[in-house]
Each structure stands twice: as C-alpha cells, then as structure tokens.
Amino acid sequence: MMPRPRNLLPTLVLLVIAWSVPARAAPAPMTVEAIFDLAKTAVGFSYWWGGGRWNLTKTDKGSCSGSCPSCTHTGANGADCSGFVAKVWQVPGPTPITTNSHPYSTSSFFCATYHWTNIAKGSANPGDAFVYRDGCPGTAGHVFLFEKGDPWGSSWAYECKGCSYGCTYSLRSVNSAYVVRRRNALVGGSDKDGDGKPDATDNCGLVNNADQKDTDKDGKGDACDDDDDGDGDTDAKDNCPLDKNPEQKDLDGDKKGDTCDDDDDGDGDLDTKDNCPVDKNPGQGDFDKDGKGNACDTDDDGDTILDIKDNCPLAANKDQADSNKDGKGNACENDGDGDGVPDAKDLCPTTADPAQIDTDGDKKGNACDPDDDGDGVPDLTDKCPLQADMGQGDADNDGKGDVCDEDADGDGVPNAADGKAIDNCTLLANVDQDDLDADGLGDACDGDLDGDGKANASDNCPQSDNADQADGDGDGLGDACEGDTGEVDAGATGTGAGAGDVNVPAPDVAADTGAQADASPEAEADASPDAEADAETVPAADATAQPLVDARADARDVLKTPPVDAVAPSDARLGTAGDARPVVVAPFTAAAPVNTGCMAVPAGANWPGLGLLALTGFWLVRRRRT
C-alpha cells in the first residue's frame, strides 16, 4: 500500500519565515535598564507600518492616516509594534535607532525563538515582550514591551499601537491570548521589587524606587537609605534629612535645621530677603543703607569705625573728633535723647530710639509716633499697630486685627503658610473646613454652597447642584433635594393630622351650590375612622376635578383642627365659572410659627378662612384620597 503524501505546506511556510529572518547568532548582552532607555526615546513618534526608526531630538515624528495595513505614513520616522520591540531589544544585533530596520514580524516573535525564550506569564519581568498572533504564520497580531503591573490584567507598557495612537507609554489591558517572550543575553534581568530597574543596577533592590534618587551618592537609594544626606544623622532624627548638617544647628529652635530652614532666625523675613538672616530684626532697620541690617552690622553708620569703638556709632565720623573729650564725638554731640543719633538725623529727637525704625515712612520713628503704621488709628487702640488697618476688623475678637492675625477667625486653622492659603474661610471660624463644591471657599463663607451659580439665598436647593432650579410641585423646594414631587397625602384616617396633611375639617355640603353648609355640631361629619369613608362626600359637576390643596412642608404638622362650628358660611365658597363644586374654607389657628412661602403666621394667631386666603391665593381644604 502506497503511503499517503503528507501536507508539506506548514513546513514550507515555516522554512520561508526562517529564511526571511536574520541568523540565530546570540545577540549582544543588554540590561533591562538599557532596553527601557531606548523605549522611552520612541514615545511620541508616529506609527509606521513596516518601519522602525526614530531619533533623540524628537523631530520629524511623522504621521499616519487610514487603517493599517492600508494606511499611509508620511515623514522619515516612526515604527510599528514589531519594529519597535526589535529595535529596543537590539536584535538580531546592535542597530542605531536612527537606522530604519524591521527584521521581524509578530509572527516571528510568536511562532519562533530566534533571540528570545518563551516564558510563563506568571514569571514575566520588566523588559519582556507580550505577543499575540492569530496563528502560525497567521495574518494579524501585536507585541508590546511590558514594564510593570498585572500580567493577566492591567499593565504599564511601551508600544507602537496603531495609526491613531502612535508610539506610547500607557496603562493597557492584557487578555489571555498574549504569551511572554524574554530576550536572550540579558544582564541583570531580574527585578525583585518591580520598579523597572534590574536588580544588578537597582540601588534599592528590594524597595520600589523607579526614580533611583540617591541624595548622598553613596550607591544606596533614598528609598532604602536611613541617612539620605550622609551626614551621620539618621533621617528619623535629622532636622534636615536631605541636607548635610552634622552639627544639627537650629538657630530659632523650630525643629528645622538652619541648613534647610528658609528663615533661620525666625523673624518672619525669609533668609533670601533678610538683611540679617541669622539675627532677628523684624523691622529690617539699616541705618547706613549698606544692605546689612543694624542687628548684624558691626558698623551701623558705615564710617569704617566698629560700633564698639565708635564714639558716634550712628553718625558717620571717621575722624572720631571729640572736642570736649566727653567720649561722645562731635558728630553726635547734639543728641538730646542720648541714643547716639544726632538730633538733626534723629527720627525721634526727644525719645531714645537707636533703631530708628519708621514703619509708615512719615519721618517720625516708631518710638515716638503715636500711629506707627499711619492708618489713622492710634497705636494704643490699633489692633495691628505695625500694619495699616483702617477697618480694624477682628473676626475672632482676640484683640489682634485680622490684617495681622495669623488665624483671623480663631478656628485653629492658620490663614496661610509659606505664601499659600490654608484656611478656606479666613474670617469665619470653620474648624472642619468643609467645602461642598470644592471651590476653595469653605461652606461657612460660601455664598453658593453647591457651586451651581445660584446664590444660597435664592437657590431652591442650596446644597444640591441644580442650575436649572427645577421644582415640579412648585413648593419652593427644588426637585434635586426633595423626595416629594408634589403629591399631597391628605388621606390619613382618624381625627389627628398625619405627616404631610393639612388638617382643616370640612362639613357636609349640599349638592346645590347655593345651599348653606350646616355649621352645627350635629351636621359635622363623624370624625371616627369607621365613619370617615362617608364623611366628606363633595358633589361636583366634573367628576375628575379635585380640590386644590397647597400644603407647604413647613406648615404641614403645625396646624390645629378648628372647632366644628368654625365653618365658613355658604357665601364663602370659592370656585370658577362653570365649577358647580362648592369649596368650604375653614379658619385655623397656628400651633407654631408658619411660613407659607408668601407670608409668616405667628404661633397662636387665628387665620380667618376666606378673606386672607383670597388675598394670598391659598385654598385650604380637606380631601379624601381613596
């Protein structure tokens, strides 16, 4: 029996693939870090089907239009998925990124193992390639470079993913059809902490620190170094953990070392602007205007004679002439207050004032100026004597004006720190700092709590965003914050008013609209539950018409049932043309203050049924809902 001829087509196809790819010589050794360094340079370039080239200058990124493979690419640079992976893996051999090359397709990565090895998905490492192909050789597929994440779910990846995307770095999903390939000849390929840095070069091999920051350059990353600045003081105790300061100097005792403190002397003036950065001098007095404040200037008058030897420390007198030999130089002899400043130059000639500080610049020193800040408020009563504050506002009544009070509203939340606002209501105490609409203005002082553009006072839902102010039942409370859409439940049984009821009893009414309603107790409907079903039969020409009941939410539970004989006479009936139904209106007494929306009724007030209701447009009736 002759053997059946075998189908040699699959074998021939694989041979064609093998012949069309470069030889299997081992690729040059490469680190995972080097792979990602190349991958990052491709981000932003266009998708180029069949291409594999880009540059470091990010110029001429190219463009792609259409749907690949029938897409159109313009420009000199770009890559498709397999051209990108081959280039960053540098297989089959080293190739400059500026040289266009496309040695493999996704079929090569999926169906063969030229310069890579199959890896179980659960063992995937940064720098591995995830590849999908619809068969061998197949017709379609994709490959991307895995950085980190869940090999079965969402992973961060570098890839040239299509004409409309180009070459990207992004979070993407990974389905079960993808398999994993690892480049051969990797150096230091393992990455135990998953930070994208091979253990061989990772400065914190067991701590994720993709930035590899190493402040003291000791080869140990800050993420795992207990002395980041290498000054011999562990970070837990170092008052400047990222700045070397072995002496741990802290001039102002604020727990922040001078090396990293931007205000060493704690006088409120930043070191970069302080004319005495290590000597407190909040007034920044500088008598000789040499840029060095008096507090730290050893020669305040700039006459080259040190203050400790100068017979006129605040009057330039290089010759130190002292005619009367009294130890006071001639230049400052005329000094009535004896503060060392000649009267001719003294801002306070009769008040000792060696500092010569003049906050408001009125040529009168603070020492003798009754209004140091020149705001028109005497220092004795000024809540901010060194800061102009004509309004004298003091939100927290602590005696310190809002202008100079670090916590103007006294809620324990500072107004600002380091030039940035902290308290979202600086003049209104709000410890919780609630901010419903997240607009940076606290609820306590926000005129529009929900940020819908409607002021609270006119917003029918001040705490619910409802720019359209929809109010289906017209009760003044917007739909966005109201569960009740307008249906008034007036069907409670018994004699008591239920929640949502306006309890205004109505007597039996004759079918004839001209008939008088019997106001006697005997004519009143039986209020017992058993009798209620027949107690309020109201004849009507139009069976579909219903009495109008306007029961605002804030009035529903505060109305008292009037006495039975307080029924309006028949001539008090309200109706419209063609409406044969009588509407009987009864007065009521408010048990508590009532706000109907257009008037306020105080507690205990008797509200005449017809006259006032006609003026306000409210019809109060009892009705039965069956």
Secondary structure, DSSP 8 states (H G I E B T S, - for coil): --------HHHHHHHHHHHHS--------EEHHHHHHHHHHHTT--B-TT-EE--TT-----EEEEETTEEEEESS-EE-HHHHHHHHHT-SS---TTS------HHHHHH--SSEEEE-GGG--TT-EEEEESSSS-S-EEEEEEEEE-TTSEEEEEEE--TTT-EEEEEEE--TT-EEEEETTEES---TT-SSS-TTT-SSTTS--TT---TT-SSS-GGG-S-TT-SSS-TTT-SSTTS--TT---TT-SSS-TTT-S-TT-SSS-TTT-SSTTS--TT---TT-SSS-TTT-S-TT-SSS-TTT-SSTTS--TT---TT-SSS-GGGT--TT-SSS-TTT-SSTTS--TT---TT-SSS-TTT-SSTT-SSS-TTT-SSTTS--TT---TT-SSS-TTT-TTTT-SSS-SEETTEE--SSTTS--TT---TT-SSS-GGG-SSTT-SSS-GGG-SSTTS--TT---TT-SSS-GGG-S--S-------SSS--TT----------SSTTS----SGGGS---SHHHHTTTT----SSTT--------TTTTTSEE---TT----GGG----TT---------EEESS-EE-SS-EE-TT-EE-SHHHHHHHT---------
